[in-house]
Amino acid sequence: MKGFIIFLATFLMLTSCSTDDDVCTGGEGTPRMKIKFKTEATGKARTMDSLFVSVDYGGGEVPVVQNRFPTDSVLIPLRVEDVPFTELYIRTAAAGPASVVKINHTTVNEYVSPACGIRKLYQEVTYQLQTPVPVLGTESAQNQIVNEDKTHLFLLF
């Protein structure tokens, strides 16, 4: 009898949990910026053999992507505090020269749910290449970042 009561109590505890209690399991959080690559001369899509991306979140460069294998896109988290820009440092080698891309944006708060809270959306997004080696140019694909499904920026190599 005692074992049955313990089993019943455990069963009720496990079945009473619902997905509403989970914190942002369905991708409702602040979206990251999706970057793809093109060849500058032809405008055709390009796969990068290696790519190193650092972001300045206010305290200096922080490595975010360190791919030493072929990739056709990366997802980069932007600043979430009320600062109107994020700076990216892009390298094709770990110790090579870095291109600096400044991303100007305004942030908008969006309430998601009690479990997830508020997420940031980015509006009026513009891209400015400040140091052109190894990246030769930028091409804007979206002027807002509200999800991670669409490409937001093309880097031209």
C-alpha positions as CSV (number, residue, x, y, z in Angstrom):
1,M,0.0,0.0,0.0
2,K,2.8,2.4,0.9
3,G,4.6,1.7,-2.4
4,F,1.3,2.4,-4.3
5,I,0.9,5.8,-2.6
6,I,4.5,6.8,-3.4
7,F,4.0,5.7,-7.0
8,L,0.8,7.7,-7.3
9,A,2.3,10.8,-5.8
10,T,5.3,10.6,-8.1
11,F,3.0,10.0,-11.1
12,L,0.9,13.0,-10.2
13,M,3.9,15.2,-9.8
14,L,5.3,14.3,-13.2
15,T,2.1,14.6,-15.1
16,S,1.2,18.0,-13.5
17,C,4.2,19.7,-15.1
18,S,3.3,21.3,-18.4
19,T,5.3,23.0,-21.2
20,D,3.9,26.4,-20.1
21,D,6.5,26.2,-17.3
22,D,9.4,25.8,-19.7
23,V,11.5,28.8,-20.4
24,C,11.6,29.8,-24.1
25,T,11.8,26.3,-25.5
26,G,10.2,27.2,-28.9
27,G,12.6,29.9,-30.1
28,E,10.7,32.8,-28.6
29,G,13.8,34.5,-27.3
30,T,15.7,37.5,-28.8
31,P,16.6,36.6,-32.4
32,R,20.2,36.4,-33.6
33,M,21.4,38.1,-36.8
34,K,21.8,35.6,-39.7
35,I,24.8,36.3,-42.0
36,K,25.5,34.6,-45.3
37,F,28.4,35.1,-47.7
38,K,28.9,36.1,-51.3
39,T,31.8,36.6,-53.7
40,E,32.1,40.3,-54.5
41,A,33.0,39.9,-58.1
42,T,30.1,37.6,-59.1
43,G,27.5,38.1,-56.4
44,K,27.1,34.4,-56.0
45,A,26.7,32.6,-52.7
46,R,29.9,31.4,-51.1
47,T,31.0,28.9,-48.5
48,M,33.7,30.0,-46.1
49,D,36.4,27.5,-45.3
50,S,37.0,29.1,-41.9
51,L,35.5,32.0,-40.2
52,F,36.1,33.7,-36.8
53,V,33.7,36.3,-35.5
54,S,34.0,38.3,-32.4
55,V,31.5,40.8,-31.0
56,D,32.0,43.8,-28.8
57,Y,29.2,43.7,-26.2
58,G,30.6,46.7,-24.4
59,G,33.6,45.2,-22.7
60,G,35.9,44.4,-25.6
61,E,35.9,41.6,-28.2
62,V,34.2,38.3,-27.3
63,P,34.7,35.3,-29.6
64,V,31.3,34.1,-30.8
65,V,32.1,32.0,-33.9
66,Q,35.3,30.0,-34.4
67,N,34.5,27.8,-37.4
68,R,37.5,25.9,-38.9
69,F,35.2,23.9,-41.2
70,P,33.1,25.0,-44.3
71,T,30.0,27.0,-43.5
72,D,27.5,29.0,-45.6
73,S,26.0,31.0,-42.7
74,V,26.3,32.0,-39.1
75,L,24.0,33.3,-36.4
76,I,25.3,36.2,-34.3
77,P,23.7,37.5,-31.1
78,L,23.6,41.3,-31.0
79,R,23.7,43.7,-28.0
80,V,20.5,43.6,-25.9
81,E,21.0,46.7,-23.7
82,D,19.8,50.1,-25.0
83,V,22.9,50.8,-27.1
84,P,22.2,51.8,-30.7
85,F,24.9,49.7,-32.3
86,T,26.9,46.4,-32.2
87,E,30.4,46.0,-33.6
88,L,31.5,42.7,-35.3
89,Y,35.1,41.7,-36.0
90,I,35.3,39.2,-38.8
91,R,38.5,37.2,-39.6
92,T,39.2,34.3,-42.1
93,A,42.1,33.1,-39.9
94,A,42.4,33.0,-36.1
95,A,45.4,35.4,-36.1
96,G,44.6,37.3,-39.3
97,P,43.4,40.8,-39.9
98,A,39.9,41.7,-38.8
99,S,37.2,43.5,-40.7
100,V,35.0,45.7,-38.5
101,V,31.3,45.9,-39.3
102,K,29.2,48.3,-37.3
103,I,25.5,47.4,-37.1
104,N,23.3,50.3,-36.2
105,H,19.9,49.5,-34.8
106,T,17.1,50.6,-32.6
107,T,15.6,48.0,-30.2
108,V,12.0,47.3,-29.4
109,N,10.8,45.3,-26.5
110,E,8.2,42.6,-27.1
111,Y,6.4,40.7,-24.3
112,V,6.4,36.9,-25.0
113,S,5.0,35.1,-22.0
114,P,5.4,34.9,-18.2
115,A,8.0,32.1,-18.7
116,C,10.0,33.9,-21.4
117,G,9.5,37.4,-20.3
118,I,10.5,40.1,-22.8
119,R,12.6,39.7,-26.0
120,K,14.4,42.4,-28.0
121,L,13.6,43.0,-31.7
122,Y,15.9,45.2,-33.9
123,Q,14.4,47.8,-36.2
124,E,16.0,50.3,-38.6
125,V,19.0,48.1,-39.0
126,T,21.9,49.4,-41.1
127,Y,25.3,48.0,-41.8
128,Q,28.6,49.9,-42.1
129,L,31.9,48.3,-43.1
130,Q,34.6,50.2,-41.2
131,T,37.6,48.1,-42.0
132,P,37.5,46.5,-45.4
133,V,40.0,43.6,-45.1
134,P,39.2,40.6,-45.4
135,V,35.5,41.6,-45.9
136,L,35.3,43.7,-49.1
137,G,31.7,44.9,-48.7
138,T,28.3,44.4,-47.1
139,E,24.8,43.9,-48.7
140,S,21.7,44.4,-46.6
141,A,19.0,41.8,-47.0
142,Q,16.7,42.9,-44.1
143,N,16.4,46.2,-42.2
144,Q,14.8,44.5,-39.2
145,I,15.6,41.4,-37.2
146,V,12.5,39.8,-35.8
147,N,13.3,36.1,-36.4
148,E,16.3,33.9,-37.4
149,D,14.6,32.4,-40.5
150,K,15.7,35.1,-43.0
151,T,19.1,36.2,-44.0
152,H,19.8,39.7,-42.6
153,L,23.3,40.5,-44.0
154,F,25.5,39.3,-46.8
155,L,29.3,39.7,-46.3
156,L,31.1,40.1,-49.6
157,F,34.6,38.4,-49.9
